[in-house]
């Protein structure tokens, strides 16, 4: 794994630690807001610094981070309410990462 991948993992981990106490109840809107708070900043960073950042590493880091969070939930026996929510979770991950990249590219091109 390259340096960018580990940097993205660190960013996602810090965002997760910061936001986990704010989004404690379940539900669809809560999950979407939590994913926005975690994955949009990463997408913005990658889009803003697109000449220096690795797009593939960002997607890989985001997917592995999300998979590891589900693995940890499984290991500590936190029940998964709905598999539909898991699919929505990964779909929103891609959407928010892409939105962040788009906004980041737009912000960088205006400078």
Residue pairs with C-beta under 8 A, 6 or more apart in sequence:
1 57
2 54
2 57
4 53
4 54
4 57
4 58
5 54
5 57
5 60
5 61
8 42
8 57
8 58
8 61
8 62
9 61
9 64
9 65
11 41
11 42
11 45
12 38
12 39
12 42
12 61
12 62
12 65
13 65
15 37
15 38
15 41
15 42
16 38
16 65
16 69
19 34
19 37
19 38
22 37
23 30
23 31
23 33
23 34
23 37
26 81
28 85
28 88
31 85
31 88
31 89
31 92
32 88
32 92
35 89
35 92
35 93
35 96
36 92
36 96
39 62
39 92
39 93
39 96
39 97
39 100
40 96
40 97
40 99
40 100
41 100
42 58
42 61
42 62
42 97
42 100
43 58
43 96
43 97
43 98
43 99
43 100
43 101
43 102
43 103
43 104
44 100
44 101
44 103
44 104
44 107
45 53
45 100
45 104
46 53
46 55
46 58
46 97
46 100
46 101
46 104
47 100
47 101
47 102
47 103
47 104
47 105
47 106
47 107
47 108
48 104
48 105
48 107
48 108
49 104
49 108
50 101
50 104
50 105
50 108
55 101
58 97
59 94
59 97
62 93
62 97
63 90
63 93
66 89
66 90
66 93
70 80
70 86
73 80
74 80
80 86
